[in-house]
Amino acid sequence: MNKSRLYFSAMILSSLLSACAVGPDYQPPQQVLNVDMKESYQPVFSLSAWWDQFNDDQLSALIAQALAKNRSIVEAAANVDRAYAVFSGAQADHYPDGTLSAEYQASRNASILSQDDGITMRGFTQGLSLSWDTDLFGKLQRATEAANARAEQAKLLWQDARLQIVSQVARSYGQYRGAQLRLIYAEINLQFLLQSKEIIEAQMNAGSATRLEMAQIDTQIYRVKTDIPAIRIASETAKGTLAALLATPVQALQINSSASLPRLNQPIVIASNSNYLNFRPDIASAERNLAASTAQIGINKADLYPSLSVSGFLGFISSPGLALNSASESWNITPTIQWSGLNLGAVKTRIKMAEADADIAMAQYEQTVINAVNQMQLSLNHYQLSREQLANAERQFASSQQAVSISRSQYKAGTIDFLLLLDSERELLTSRDQLAQIELAHYLRMVDVYREFSGALTI
């Protein structure tokens, strides 16, 4: 059909006119202050199972459950699906929008003319209607770039949500185990103090101990009793937080009774030749936001120029006898040019707003990079210091054990009095609880390192 070929030729010609995209062509930033960003735009989307390095089956099971059920992760995943649907819609806008239709119409007395009285009119239309925005100045192209950047940003935000939830589960699990450990130590300490009190009571009855000694042992007993409710509160709070992260009732959360904190067999290793900024989803997300904001400038600038759209119809319009043949064949092409020439002030205002949004996105991106570098360095410093603190706490506890062993031997030999023995044992109780708290702090700092480096570390 020559006419149909002419129609489609016109559509192809209009597409060839879509060759110019106004607005800035986006280039990722190469430098942020003294931070080299040349390689930071290949983000790692898979979340490495860094928590498995702790060799704690309970922790791994809780994290797996959180990744499957946490509502924030589900929400972020839905946002990814939505963003990619928007991107698909933006891509579809580059192609003709067509509809197939068939219409039958019947009317009687179609006018007030006397010759139409009693006359029934029938007609039938069927064919293909098409419309096409030719995108002369790249408005649709920039819109597609913006939608693609937003979709990639949504995926990165989903990645970041998973990383944050995993880190929160790991922290809350450590806090629960740390509270368990402290509670066991507190109960051991309390039982020991109660036994010591019985000895002092016996010595008082024998006249070899004083009320001062009794007051001192009571002070220690009540100190431990005061600590126990706070430790229980910490344990219940950590368990409640875990239940919320796993989207499960706290009564249904089952955690095995092993009261030990996860530990690594070897220290965390930082590779000097690796650009860990590649693994930061927050940086990549901020960069995608900058790309989308830059594309929006082009979208708004395109409104400064005319737009060309083409619509048309190809089909049949029937004769009164409803015959469909060459005589009823129909087609039309309607090019339309539009220009916001009388509204340029509003268009320029929107361009300035888009440029300001791009400046804001750039500042946010730069601040995200600066924050990330500082947080990564700070987490490493804290981790190294906590290793020293833990080593000293372990030595202090070992020294306290040795001091108690010597004091007990000397007390049995009668070379020291009970108060000196009590002092050494009190120091042992204190150092045992302190060691549990420092072990917890060290574990939390290890989790912080993994979080700040997005799990991209080895041991």
C-alpha positions, 0 to 999 in steps of 0.5 A, a space after each residue: 500500500 503506497 499510502 501506508 508506506 508514505 505514512 511510515 516513511 514520515 514517522 521514520 523521518 521524524 525520528 531522524 530529527 531527534 538527534 540533539 539533546 540539550 543540557 549538560 552531558 553528565 560526567 561523574 566527579 573525578 575528585 572530591 577534595 583529596 579523595 580520588 574517585 576515578 574508580 568509585 563508580 563500579 559499586 558491588 551490588 552483592 552483599 558479601 556474607 561477612 558475618 560468617 567469618 564469626 563462625 556463629 551459626 545462630 548469628 548467621 541464622 538470624 541474619 538470614 531471617 532478617 534479610 528475608 523478613 525485615 519490612 524495611 528491606 521489603 519496602 526498599 525492594 519494592 521501591 526498586 521494582 517501582 523505579 525500574 517500572 518508571 524507567 521502562 515507561 520512560 524508554 517506551 516514550 521513545 516509540 510510537 504510541 498506537 491503538 487498534 480500534 473498531 467502532 460501529 455507529 448507528 443513528 436515526 433522524 441525525 439532523 432536523 432536516 425534513 429529508 432525514 426524518 425516518 432515516 437510519 444512518 450506519 457507519 463503521 471505522 476500524 484501523 490503527 491510530 498512532 502518535 509519536 513525540 519526535 524528541 527534537 531536543 532530547 527531552 525524552 532522552 534526558 528523561 530516560 537518563 534521569 529515570 535510569 539513574 533513579 532506578 539504579 539509585 533505588 537498587 543501591 538504597 536497597 543494598 544499603 538497607 540490607 547492609 544496615 539491617 545486617 549490621 543492626 542484627 549483628 550489633 543487637 545479637 552481640 548486645 544480647 550475648 554480652 548481657 547474657 555473659 555479664 549476667 552469668 558473671 554477676 550471679 557467680 559474683 553474687 554467690 561468691 559474696 554471699 559465701 564470703 558473708 557467711 564466713 564473716 558472720 561466723 567470724 563475728 560470732 567467734 569474735 574475730 571479725 568486726 561490723 566494719 567487715 560486715 558492712 563492706 561485704 554488704 556494700 559489695 553484695 548490694 552493688 552486684 544486686 543493683 547491677 543485675 536488673 540493669 543487665 536484665 533490661 539490656 538483655 530484654 532490650 537487645 532481644 526485643 530489637 532483634 525480634 523487631 528486625 526479624 519482623 517476629 514477635 519477641 515471644 516467638 524468637 528462639 535464641 540458643 543458650 550459648 552465652 559467648 560473644 562471636 570472635 574472629 580467629 585473626 584480626 581484620 585485614 585492610 588491603 592497601 591496594 583496594 578502593 573500598 569506596 567502590 563498596 559503599 552504596 551510600 556513595 554510589 547512591 549519592 552519585 546516581 542522585 547527582 546524575 538524575 539531577 543533571 539530566 533534569 536540567 536537560 529536561 527543563 531546557 528542552 522546553 525552551 525549544 519547539 516540540 514536534 509530535 506526529 499523529 495519524 490514522 491508517 484504516 477504513 471508514 465504511 460507506 453507508 452500506 458498511 462495505 470495507 474495500 479500497 473505496 473506504 480506505 482512509 489515512 491521515 498524518 498530523 504533524 503538530 509543533 508546540 512552543 512555550 514561547 509565551 511562557 519562557 519566564 516559567 521555563 527559565 525558572 524551572 531551569 534555575 531550580 533544576 540547576 540549583 537541585 544539581 548543585 545541592 546533589 553535588 554538595 550532598 555527594 561530596 559530603 557523603 564521600 567525606 563522611 564515608 572516608 572519615 567513618 571508615 578511618 574512625 572505625 579502623 582506629 577504634 578497632 585497633 584501640 579496642 584490640 589493645 584495650 581487650 588485650 590489657 583487660 585479659 591481662 588484668 583479669 589473669 593477674 586478678 586470678 593470680 592475685 586471688 590464688 596467692 591471697 587465698 594461700 596466704 589467708 589459709 596460712 594465716 599470714 594475711 587477714 580476711 580483708 586483704 583476701 576480700 580486696 583481691 577477690 573484689 578486684 577479681 569480680 570487677 575485672 571479670 565484669 569489666 572484661 565482659 564489657 570490653 569484649 562486647 565493645 570490641 565485638 561492636 567495633 568489629 561490626 562497625 568496621 564491617 559496616 563502614 567497609 560494606 563487608 568488603 574485608 577478609 581475615 
